Amino acid sequence: MKIAFVYDGIYPYTIGGVQKRIWELARRLAQRGHEVTIFGMKHWEGEDIIYKEGVRLWGVCPPQQLFVNSRRSIKAALYFAYKLLLPLLKEKFDVIDAANFPYFPCFPAKLASVAKRSQLVITWHEVWNNYWYEYLGKKGFLGKVVERMVAHLNDKVVANSEATKRGLETIGVRKEISVIPNGVDVQKAGEIVRSNEGSDVIYVGRLLKEKNVHLLIKATGYVKREIPSIRCTIIGDGPEKENLQRLIHQLNLRDNTCLKEVAESEEQVFSWMKASKVFVLASVREGFGITVLEANACGVPAITVNHPQNAACDLIIDGENGFICEVSESDIADRILRVMNSEEGWERKCLEFAKRYDWSGIVDSLEGVYEAG
């Protein structure tokens, strides 16, 4: 099959769960003999089209600033959508698989699928519904309208989790929804040597307001009362970085909390995770939570918070491969202490859970969706 993936960011030039999912699926599909192209913004020098591990990367426009005032830029999404149509129309693809967010690129993907008689698959990574009002105030009504328009663009719908599937049903999607989760390379994680930079607690991801990294920092302060030597490592970048740095200074946690830049590679992430005792994701809006699986694949339990828009809760069996707690620094601190003070066999249980989400099985499922036509 000739397959096109559509998303404005391309891994590893931009880091994120959606980018990582597309890349892992694309390279494995290419290994199976499919012709795979990823359309996105061009973050590299030289030609617009390059090849990486058998996958064609097509940069349709110069990179844009994706976040403005901690929010996804509508202007950047519209610009990418505008520049996407002509490249998509240059060839006929059997399948065009577009990520639902940031919505606007789904419309040229639809036009190209009709013009070239391609199968259009829209993969949903989260459903915002009424969260639009929290995000944009009264203007959130427009976001809800666009979200529903995209939800009815095609007949083939893929959701990355059961939580996303439930969200689609809530906004009126009645057609069949295939759940194809994100995955993790368990074998690769197992081969990585742990970093010498040991840490007790770790977070990896974007530094966005909804990620609630400030709760992790405050929780570290709570834990410090019992374990003065507690070490917390936060890896990532984003609009909340300066606020988090100020909070670390205000709480006198400079010797306990390390804020690192974005990791250079997946291997580096695995190495740091394996040198930690527990991973914390306090996000209240998570379409999947792939870092939970990555931590588990490194034998590390994960803590996340109970919130209706946090799909990472579906990835944790409380007490088995981590904990689900309330959205509060004291509750997070309590679970951190339970992990650090316990002698349970976390590594074995976490690895067993992660194996359920190995990429090889997930590619099998996606191929089945594509081939069903």
Contacts in CASP RR format, 6 or more apart in sequence:
PFRMAT RR
TARGET T0000
AUTHOR 0000-0000-0000
METHOD contacts of the structure
MODEL  1
MKIAFVYDGIYPYTIGGVQKRIWELARRLAQRGHEVTIFGMKHWEGEDII
YKEGVRLWGVCPPQQLFVNSRRSIKAALYFAYKLLLPLLKEKFDVIDAAN
FPYFPCFPAKLASVAKRSQLVITWHEVWNNYWYEYLGKKGFLGKVVERMV
AHLNDKVVANSEATKRGLETIGVRKEISVIPNGVDVQKAGEIVRSNEGSD
VIYVGRLLKEKNVHLLIKATGYVKREIPSIRCTIIGDGPEKENLQRLIHQ
LNLRDNTCLKEVAESEEQVFSWMKASKVFVLASVREGFGITVLEANACGV
PAITVNHPQNAACDLIIDGENGFICEVSESDIADRILRVMNSEEGWERKC
LEFAKRYDWSGIVDSLEGVYEAG
1 34 0 8 1.000
1 35 0 8 1.000
1 94 0 8 1.000
1 95 0 8 1.000
1 370 0 8 1.000
1 371 0 8 1.000
2 34 0 8 1.000
2 35 0 8 1.000
2 37 0 8 1.000
2 91 0 8 1.000
2 92 0 8 1.000
2 93 0 8 1.000
2 94 0 8 1.000
2 95 0 8 1.000
3 26 0 8 1.000
3 29 0 8 1.000
3 34 0 8 1.000
3 35 0 8 1.000
3 36 0 8 1.000
3 37 0 8 1.000
3 93 0 8 1.000
3 94 0 8 1.000
3 95 0 8 1.000
3 97 0 8 1.000
3 370 0 8 1.000
4 36 0 8 1.000
4 37 0 8 1.000
4 38 0 8 1.000
4 39 0 8 1.000
4 88 0 8 1.000
4 93 0 8 1.000
4 95 0 8 1.000
4 96 0 8 1.000
4 97 0 8 1.000
4 118 0 8 1.000
5 22 0 8 1.000
5 25 0 8 1.000
5 26 0 8 1.000
5 36 0 8 1.000
5 37 0 8 1.000
5 38 0 8 1.000
5 39 0 8 1.000
5 97 0 8 1.000
5 98 0 8 1.000
5 99 0 8 1.000
6 39 0 8 1.000
6 40 0 8 1.000
6 84 0 8 1.000
6 88 0 8 1.000
6 96 0 8 1.000
6 97 0 8 1.000
6 98 0 8 1.000
6 99 0 8 1.000
6 105 0 8 1.000
6 106 0 8 1.000
6 109 0 8 1.000
7 18 0 8 1.000
7 19 0 8 1.000
7 22 0 8 1.000
7 38 0 8 1.000
7 39 0 8 1.000
7 40 0 8 1.000
7 98 0 8 1.000
7 99 0 8 1.000
7 105 0 8 1.000
8 40 0 8 1.000
8 41 0 8 1.000
8 64 0 8 1.000
8 66 0 8 1.000
8 76 0 8 1.000
8 77 0 8 1.000
8 80 0 8 1.000
8 102 0 8 1.000
8 105 0 8 1.000
9 18 0 8 1.000
9 19 0 8 1.000
9 40 0 8 1.000
9 41 0 8 1.000
9 43 0 8 1.000
9 66 0 8 1.000
10 19 0 8 1.000
10 22 0 8 1.000
10 23 0 8 1.000
10 38 0 8 1.000
10 40 0 8 1.000
10 41 0 8 1.000
10 43 0 8 1.000
10 57 0 8 1.000
10 59 0 8 1.000
11 19 0 8 1.000
11 20 0 8 1.000
11 22 0 8 1.000
11 23 0 8 1.000
12 19 0 8 1.000
12 23 0 8 1.000
12 265 0 8 1.000
12 266 0 8 1.000
13 43 0 8 1.000
13 44 0 8 1.000
14 41 0 8 1.000
14 43 0 8 1.000
14 66 0 8 1.000
15 205 0 8 1.000
15 262 0 8 1.000
15 263 0 8 1.000
16 205 0 8 1.000
16 206 0 8 1.000
17 125 0 8 1.000
17 182 0 8 1.000
17 288 0 8 1.000
17 289 0 8 1.000
17 290 0 8 1.000
18 99 0 8 1.000
18 101 0 8 1.000
18 125 0 8 1.000
20 182 0 8 1.000
20 266 0 8 1.000
20 290 0 8 1.000
21 160 0 8 1.000
21 182 0 8 1.000
21 183 0 8 1.000
21 290 0 8 1.000
22 38 0 8 1.000
22 99 0 8 1.000
23 38 0 8 1.000
23 55 0 8 1.000
24 183 0 8 1.000
24 185 0 8 1.000
24 359 0 8 1.000
25 359 0 8 1.000
25 362 0 8 1.000
25 363 0 8 1.000
25 366 0 8 1.000
26 36 0 8 1.000
26 38 0 8 1.000
26 55 0 8 1.000
27 36 0 8 1.000
27 52 0 8 1.000
27 53 0 8 1.000
27 54 0 8 1.000
27 55 0 8 1.000
28 359 0 8 1.000
28 360 0 8 1.000
28 363 0 8 1.000
29 36 0 8 1.000
29 363 0 8 1.000
29 366 0 8 1.000
29 367 0 8 1.000
30 36 0 8 1.000
30 53 0 8 1.000
30 54 0 8 1.000
30 55 0 8 1.000
32 363 0 8 1.000
32 367 0 8 1.000
35 56 0 8 1.000
36 54 0 8 1.000
36 55 0 8 1.000
36 56 0 8 1.000
37 55 0 8 1.000
37 56 0 8 1.000
37 57 0 8 1.000
37 58 0 8 1.000
37 93 0 8 1.000
38 55 0 8 1.000
38 56 0 8 1.000
38 57 0 8 1.000
38 58 0 8 1.000
39 58 0 8 1.000
39 59 0 8 1.000
39 60 0 8 1.000
39 84 0 8 1.000
39 87 0 8 1.000
39 88 0 8 1.000
40 57 0 8 1.000
40 58 0 8 1.000
40 59 0 8 1.000
40 60 0 8 1.000
40 61 0 8 1.000
40 80 0 8 1.000
40 84 0 8 1.000
41 59 0 8 1.000
41 60 0 8 1.000
41 61 0 8 1.000
41 62 0 8 1.000
41 63 0 8 1.000
41 64 0 8 1.000
41 80 0 8 1.000
42 48 0 8 1.000
42 59 0 8 1.000
42 60 0 8 1.000
42 61 0 8 1.000
42 62 0 8 1.000
42 63 0 8 1.000
43 63 0 8 1.000
44 50 0 8 1.000
44 57 0 8 1.000
48 58 0 8 1.000
48 59 0 8 1.000
48 60 0 8 1.000
49 56 0 8 1.000
49 57 0 8 1.000
49 58 0 8 1.000
49 59 0 8 1.000
50 56 0 8 1.000
50 57 0 8 1.000
51 57 0 8 1.000
58 87 0 8 1.000
59 87 0 8 1.000
60 80 0 8 1.000
60 83 0 8 1.000
60 84 0 8 1.000
60 87 0 8 1.000
61 79 0 8 1.000
61 80 0 8 1.000
61 83 0 8 1.000
61 84 0 8 1.000
64 73 0 8 1.000
64 75 0 8 1.000
64 76 0 8 1.000
64 79 0 8 1.000
64 80 0 8 1.000
65 73 0 8 1.000
65 76 0 8 1.000
66 72 0 8 1.000
66 73 0 8 1.000
66 76 0 8 1.000
67 73 0 8 1.000
67 238 0 8 1.000
67 239 0 8 1.000
68 75 0 8 1.000
69 239 0 8 1.000
70 208 0 8 1.000
70 209 0 8 1.000
70 239 0 8 1.000
70 240 0 8 1.000
71 135 0 8 1.000
72 101 0 8 1.000
72 102 0 8 1.000
74 102 0 8 1.000
74 104 0 8 1.000
76 102 0 8 1.000
77 102 0 8 1.000
77 103 0 8 1.000
77 104 0 8 1.000
77 105 0 8 1.000
78 104 0 8 1.000
80 104 0 8 1.000
80 105 0 8 1.000
81 104 0 8 1.000
81 105 0 8 1.000
81 107 0 8 1.000
81 108 0 8 1.000
82 108 0 8 1.000
84 105 0 8 1.000
84 108 0 8 1.000
84 109 0 8 1.000
85 108 0 8 1.000
85 111 0 8 1.000
85 112 0 8 1.000
88 96 0 8 1.000
88 108 0 8 1.000
88 109 0 8 1.000
88 112 0 8 1.000
89 112 0 8 1.000
89 115 0 8 1.000
89 116 0 8 1.000
91 116 0 8 1.000
92 116 0 8 1.000
92 117 0 8 1.000
92 118 0 8 1.000
93 116 0 8 1.000
93 118 0 8 1.000
94 118 0 8 1.000
94 119 0 8 1.000
94 370 0 8 1.000
95 118 0 8 1.000
95 119 0 8 1.000
95 120 0 8 1.000
95 121 0 8 1.000
95 370 0 8 1.000
96 109 0 8 1.000
96 112 0 8 1.000
96 113 0 8 1.000
96 118 0 8 1.000
96 119 0 8 1.000
96 120 0 8 1.000
96 121 0 8 1.000
97 121 0 8 1.000
97 122 0 8 1.000
97 123 0 8 1.000
97 158 0 8 1.000
98 105 0 8 1.000
98 106 0 8 1.000
98 109 0 8 1.000
98 120 0 8 1.000
98 121 0 8 1.000
98 122 0 8 1.000
98 123 0 8 1.000
99 105 0 8 1.000
99 122 0 8 1.000
99 123 0 8 1.000
99 125 0 8 1.000
100 106 0 8 1.000
100 122 0 8 1.000
100 123 0 8 1.000
100 124 0 8 1.000
100 125 0 8 1.000
100 147 0 8 1.000
100 150 0 8 1.000
100 151 0 8 1.000
101 125 0 8 1.000
101 126 0 8 1.000
103 143 0 8 1.000
103 146 0 8 1.000
103 147 0 8 1.000
103 150 0 8 1.000
104 146 0 8 1.000
106 122 0 8 1.000
106 150 0 8 1.000
106 153 0 8 1.000
107 150 0 8 1.000
107 153 0 8 1.000
109 120 0 8 1.000
109 122 0 8 1.000
110 120 0 8 1.000
110 153 0 8 1.000
110 154 0 8 1.000
112 118 0 8 1.000
113 119 0 8 1.000
113 120 0 8 1.000
113 154 0 8 1.000
119 156 0 8 1.000
119 370 0 8 1.000
119 373 0 8 1.000
120 153 0 8 1.000
120 154 0 8 1.000
120 156 0 8 1.000
121 154 0 8 1.000
121 156 0 8 1.000
121 157 0 8 1.000
121 158 0 8 1.000
121 369 0 8 1.000
121 370 0 8 1.000
122 150 0 8 1.000
122 153 0 8 1.000
122 154 0 8 1.000
122 156 0 8 1.000
122 157 0 8 1.000
122 158 0 8 1.000
123 158 0 8 1.000
123 159 0 8 1.000
123 160 0 8 1.000
123 180 0 8 1.000
124 151 0 8 1.000
124 157 0 8 1.000
124 158 0 8 1.000
124 159 0 8 1.000
124 160 0 8 1.000
124 164 0 8 1.000
124 168 0 8 1.000
125 160 0 8 1.000
125 164 0 8 1.000
125 287 0 8 1.000
125 288 0 8 1.000
126 160 0 8 1.000
126 164 0 8 1.000
126 285 0 8 1.000
126 286 0 8 1.000
126 287 0 8 1.000
126 288 0 8 1.000
126 309 0 8 1.000
126 311 0 8 1.000
127 147 0 8 1.000
127 164 0 8 1.000
127 167 0 8 1.000
127 168 0 8 1.000
127 170 0 8 1.000
127 171 0 8 1.000
128 135 0 8 1.000
128 143 0 8 1.000
128 144 0 8 1.000
128 147 0 8 1.000
129 144 0 8 1.000
129 147 0 8 1.000
129 167 0 8 1.000
129 170 0 8 1.000
129 171 0 8 1.000
130 144 0 8 1.000
131 285 0 8 1.000
131 309 0 8 1.000
132 140 0 8 1.000
132 141 0 8 1.000
132 143 0 8 1.000
132 144 0 8 1.000
132 147 0 8 1.000
133 140 0 8 1.000
133 141 0 8 1.000
136 142 0 8 1.000
136 143 0 8 1.000
147 171 0 8 1.000
148 171 0 8 1.000
148 172 0 8 1.000
151 157 0 8 1.000
151 168 0 8 1.000
151 171 0 8 1.000
151 172 0 8 1.000
151 173 0 8 1.000
152 173 0 8 1.000
155 175 0 8 1.000
156 178 0 8 1.000
156 369 0 8 1.000
156 373 0 8 1.000
157 168 0 8 1.000
157 173 0 8 1.000
157 175 0 8 1.000
157 176 0 8 1.000
157 177 0 8 1.000
157 178 0 8 1.000
158 177 0 8 1.000
158 178 0 8 1.000
158 179 0 8 1.000
158 180 0 8 1.000
158 366 0 8 1.000
158 369 0 8 1.000
159 165 0 8 1.000
159 168 0 8 1.000
159 177 0 8 1.000
159 178 0 8 1.000
159 179 0 8 1.000
159 180 0 8 1.000
160 179 0 8 1.000
160 180 0 8 1.000
160 181 0 8 1.000
160 182 0 8 1.000
160 287 0 8 1.000
160 288 0 8 1.000
160 311 0 8 1.000
161 179 0 8 1.000
161 181 0 8 1.000
161 287 0 8 1.000
161 288 0 8 1.000
161 311 0 8 1.000
161 314 0 8 1.000
162 179 0 8 1.000
162 314 0 8 1.000
163 287 0 8 1.000
163 311 0 8 1.000
163 313 0 8 1.000
163 314 0 8 1.000
164 179 0 8 1.000
164 287 0 8 1.000
164 288 0 8 1.000
164 311 0 8 1.000
165 177 0 8 1.000
165 179 0 8 1.000
168 177 0 8 1.000
169 177 0 8 1.000
178 365 0 8 1.000
178 369 0 8 1.000
180 362 0 8 1.000
180 365 0 8 1.000
180 366 0 8 1.000
180 369 0 8 1.000
181 288 0 8 1.000
181 357 0 8 1.000
181 362 0 8 1.000
182 288 0 8 1.000
182 289 0 8 1.000
182 290 0 8 1.000
182 293 0 8 1.000
182 357 0 8 1.000
182 362 0 8 1.000
183 290 0 8 1.000
183 293 0 8 1.000
183 357 0 8 1.000
183 358 0 8 1.000
183 359 0 8 1.000
183 362 0 8 1.000
184 290 0 8 1.000
184 293 0 8 1.000
184 294 0 8 1.000
184 296 0 8 1.000
184 297 0 8 1.000
184 354 0 8 1.000
184 357 0 8 1.000
184 358 0 8 1.000
184 359 0 8 1.000
185 266 0 8 1.000
185 297 0 8 1.000
185 358 0 8 1.000
185 359 0 8 1.000
186 297 0 8 1.000
186 351 0 8 1.000
186 354 0 8 1.000
186 355 0 8 1.000
186 358 0 8 1.000
187 358 0 8 1.000
188 266 0 8 1.000
188 267 0 8 1.000
188 270 0 8 1.000
189 270 0 8 1.000
189 274 0 8 1.000
189 294 0 8 1.000
189 297 0 8 1.000
189 298 0 8 1.000
189 354 0 8 1.000
190 270 0 8 1.000
190 297 0 8 1.000
190 298 0 8 1.000
192 267 0 8 1.000
192 270 0 8 1.000
192 271 0 8 1.000
192 274 0 8 1.000
192 298 0 8 1.000
193 271 0 8 1.000
193 274 0 8 1.000
194 271 0 8 1.000
194 274 0 8 1.000
194 275 0 8 1.000
195 268 0 8 1.000
195 271 0 8 1.000
195 272 0 8 1.000
195 274 0 8 1.000
195 275 0 8 1.000
196 275 0 8 1.000
197 233 0 8 1.000
197 272 0 8 1.000
197 275 0 8 1.000
198 231 0 8 1.000
198 233 0 8 1.000
198 272 0 8 1.000
198 275 0 8 1.000
198 276 0 8 1.000
199 231 0 8 1.000
199 232 0 8 1.000
199 233 0 8 1.000
199 258 0 8 1.000
199 272 0 8 1.000
199 275 0 8 1.000
199 276 0 8 1.000
199 277 0 8 1.000
200 227 0 8 1.000
200 230 0 8 1.000
200 231 0 8 1.000
200 232 0 8 1.000
200 276 0 8 1.000
200 277 0 8 1.000
200 278 0 8 1.000
200 336 0 8 1.000
200 340 0 8 1.000
201 216 0 8 1.000
201 220 0 8 1.000
201 223 0 8 1.000
201 230 0 8 1.000
201 231 0 8 1.000
201 232 0 8 1.000
201 233 0 8 1.000
201 276 0 8 1.000
201 277 0 8 1.000
201 278 0 8 1.000
201 279 0 8 1.000
201 280 0 8 1.000
201 336 0 8 1.000
202 232 0 8 1.000
202 233 0 8 1.000
202 234 0 8 1.000
202 235 0 8 1.000
202 272 0 8 1.000
202 273 0 8 1.000
202 276 0 8 1.000
202 278 0 8 1.000
202 279 0 8 1.000
202 280 0 8 1.000
202 295 0 8 1.000
202 300 0 8 1.000
203 213 0 8 1.000
203 216 0 8 1.000
203 232 0 8 1.000
203 233 0 8 1.000
203 234 0 8 1.000
203 235 0 8 1.000
203 279 0 8 1.000
203 280 0 8 1.000
203 281 0 8 1.000
204 235 0 8 1.000
204 236 0 8 1.000
204 263 0 8 1.000
204 269 0 8 1.000
204 272 0 8 1.000
204 273 0 8 1.000
204 279 0 8 1.000
204 291 0 8 1.000
204 294 0 8 1.000
205 211 0 8 1.000
205 235 0 8 1.000
205 236 0 8 1.000
205 291 0 8 1.000
206 236 0 8 1.000
206 237 0 8 1.000
206 238 0 8 1.000
207 213 0 8 1.000
207 234 0 8 1.000
207 236 0 8 1.000
207 237 0 8 1.000
207 238 0 8 1.000
207 239 0 8 1.000
207 240 0 8 1.000
207 241 0 8 1.000
207 244 0 8 1.000
208 238 0 8 1.000
208 239 0 8 1.000
208 240 0 8 1.000
209 239 0 8 1.000
209 240 0 8 1.000
210 283 0 8 1.000
210 284 0 8 1.000
210 285 0 8 1.000
211 240 0 8 1.000
211 281 0 8 1.000
211 282 0 8 1.000
211 283 0 8 1.000
212 282 0 8 1.000
212 283 0 8 1.000
212 284 0 8 1.000
212 305 0 8 1.000
212 327 0 8 1.000
213 234 0 8 1.000
213 240 0 8 1.000
213 244 0 8 1.000
213 282 0 8 1.000
214 240 0 8 1.000
214 243 0 8 1.000
214 244 0 8 1.000
214 247 0 8 1.000
215 282 0 8 1.000
215 305 0 8 1.000
215 327 0 8 1.000
215 328 0 8 1.000
215 329 0 8 1.000
215 332 0 8 1.000
216 232 0 8 1.000
216 234 0 8 1.000
216 280 0 8 1.000
216 282 0 8 1.000
216 329 0 8 1.000
216 332 0 8 1.000
217 232 0 8 1.000
217 234 0 8 1.000
217 244 0 8 1.000
217 247 0 8 1.000
217 248 0 8 1.000
217 251 0 8 1.000
217 253 0 8 1.000
217 257 0 8 1.000
218 247 0 8 1.000
218 251 0 8 1.000
218 329 0 8 1.000
219 280 0 8 1.000
219 329 0 8 1.000
219 330 0 8 1.000
219 332 0 8 1.000
219 333 0 8 1.000
219 336 0 8 1.000
220 230 0 8 1.000
220 232 0 8 1.000
220 253 0 8 1.000
220 256 0 8 1.000
220 257 0 8 1.000
220 333 0 8 1.000
221 230 0 8 1.000
221 251 0 8 1.000
221 253 0 8 1.000
221 256 0 8 1.000
221 333 0 8 1.000
222 329 0 8 1.000
222 330 0 8 1.000
222 333 0 8 1.000
223 230 0 8 1.000
223 333 0 8 1.000
223 336 0 8 1.000
223 337 0 8 1.000
223 340 0 8 1.000
224 230 0 8 1.000
224 253 0 8 1.000
224 256 0 8 1.000
226 337 0 8 1.000
227 337 0 8 1.000
227 340 0 8 1.000
229 256 0 8 1.000
230 256 0 8 1.000
231 256 0 8 1.000
231 257 0 8 1.000
231 258 0 8 1.000
232 253 0 8 1.000
232 256 0 8 1.000
232 257 0 8 1.000
232 258 0 8 1.000
233 257 0 8 1.000
233 258 0 8 1.000
233 260 0 8 1.000
233 272 0 8 1.000
233 276 0 8 1.000
234 244 0 8 1.000
234 257 0 8 1.000
234 258 0 8 1.000
234 259 0 8 1.000
234 260 0 8 1.000
235 260 0 8 1.000
235 261 0 8 1.000
235 262 0 8 1.000
235 263 0 8 1.000
235 269 0 8 1.000
235 272 0 8 1.000
236 260 0 8 1.000
236 261 0 8 1.000
236 262 0 8 1.000
236 263 0 8 1.000
237 261 0 8 1.000
237 262 0 8 1.000
241 259 0 8 1.000
244 259 0 8 1.000
245 259 0 8 1.000
248 254 0 8 1.000
248 257 0 8 1.000
248 259 0 8 1.000
263 269 0 8 1.000
263 272 0 8 1.000
269 294 0 8 1.000
270 294 0 8 1.000
270 297 0 8 1.000
270 298 0 8 1.000
273 279 0 8 1.000
273 294 0 8 1.000
273 295 0 8 1.000
273 298 0 8 1.000
273 300 0 8 1.000
274 298 0 8 1.000
274 299 0 8 1.000
274 300 0 8 1.000
276 300 0 8 1.000
277 300 0 8 1.000
277 339 0 8 1.000
277 340 0 8 1.000
278 300 0 8 1.000
278 301 0 8 1.000
278 302 0 8 1.000
278 303 0 8 1.000
278 322 0 8 1.000
278 335 0 8 1.000
278 336 0 8 1.000
278 339 0 8 1.000
278 340 0 8 1.000
279 291 0 8 1.000
279 292 0 8 1.000
279 295 0 8 1.000
279 300 0 8 1.000
279 301 0 8 1.000
279 302 0 8 1.000
279 303 0 8 1.000
280 302 0 8 1.000
280 303 0 8 1.000
280 304 0 8 1.000
280 332 0 8 1.000
280 336 0 8 1.000
281 289 0 8 1.000
281 291 0 8 1.000
281 292 0 8 1.000
281 302 0 8 1.000
281 303 0 8 1.000
281 304 0 8 1.000
281 305 0 8 1.000
281 312 0 8 1.000
282 303 0 8 1.000
282 304 0 8 1.000
282 305 0 8 1.000
282 327 0 8 1.000
282 332 0 8 1.000
283 289 0 8 1.000
283 304 0 8 1.000
283 305 0 8 1.000
283 307 0 8 1.000
283 310 0 8 1.000
283 312 0 8 1.000
284 305 0 8 1.000
284 307 0 8 1.000
284 309 0 8 1.000
284 310 0 8 1.000
284 327 0 8 1.000
285 307 0 8 1.000
285 309 0 8 1.000
285 310 0 8 1.000
286 304 0 8 1.000
286 309 0 8 1.000
286 310 0 8 1.000
286 311 0 8 1.000
286 312 0 8 1.000
287 309 0 8 1.000
287 310 0 8 1.000
287 311 0 8 1.000
287 312 0 8 1.000
288 311 0 8 1.000
288 312 0 8 1.000
288 315 0 8 1.000
289 311 0 8 1.000
289 312 0 8 1.000
289 315 0 8 1.000
291 302 0 8 1.000
292 302 0 8 1.000
292 304 0 8 1.000
292 312 0 8 1.000
292 315 0 8 1.000
292 316 0 8 1.000
293 315 0 8 1.000
293 354 0 8 1.000
293 357 0 8 1.000
295 301 0 8 1.000
295 302 0 8 1.000
295 350 0 8 1.000
296 302 0 8 1.000
296 321 0 8 1.000
296 350 0 8 1.000
296 351 0 8 1.000
296 353 0 8 1.000
296 354 0 8 1.000
297 350 0 8 1.000
297 351 0 8 1.000
297 354 0 8 1.000
298 350 0 8 1.000
299 346 0 8 1.000
299 347 0 8 1.000
299 350 0 8 1.000
299 351 0 8 1.000
299 354 0 8 1.000
300 346 0 8 1.000
300 347 0 8 1.000
300 350 0 8 1.000
301 319 0 8 1.000
301 321 0 8 1.000
301 322 0 8 1.000
301 323 0 8 1.000
301 339 0 8 1.000
301 346 0 8 1.000
301 349 0 8 1.000
301 350 0 8 1.000
302 312 0 8 1.000
302 315 0 8 1.000
302 316 0 8 1.000
302 321 0 8 1.000
302 322 0 8 1.000
303 322 0 8 1.000
303 323 0 8 1.000
303 324 0 8 1.000
303 325 0 8 1.000
303 332 0 8 1.000
303 335 0 8 1.000
303 336 0 8 1.000
303 339 0 8 1.000
304 310 0 8 1.000
304 312 0 8 1.000
304 313 0 8 1.000
304 315 0 8 1.000
304 316 0 8 1.000
304 323 0 8 1.000
304 324 0 8 1.000
304 325 0 8 1.000
305 324 0 8 1.000
305 325 0 8 1.000
305 326 0 8 1.000
305 327 0 8 1.000
305 331 0 8 1.000
305 332 0 8 1.000
306 313 0 8 1.000
306 324 0 8 1.000
306 325 0 8 1.000
306 326 0 8 1.000
306 327 0 8 1.000
307 313 0 8 1.000
307 327 0 8 1.000
313 324 0 8 1.000
315 321 0 8 1.000
316 322 0 8 1.000
316 323 0 8 1.000
316 324 0 8 1.000
317 353 0 8 1.000
318 324 0 8 1.000
320 349 0 8 1.000
320 353 0 8 1.000
321 346 0 8 1.000
321 349 0 8 1.000
321 350 0 8 1.000
321 353 0 8 1.000
321 354 0 8 1.000
322 335 0 8 1.000
322 339 0 8 1.000
322 346 0 8 1.000
322 350 0 8 1.000
323 335 0 8 1.000
323 338 0 8 1.000
323 339 0 8 1.000
325 331 0 8 1.000
325 332 0 8 1.000
325 334 0 8 1.000
325 335 0 8 1.000
339 346 0 8 1.000
END
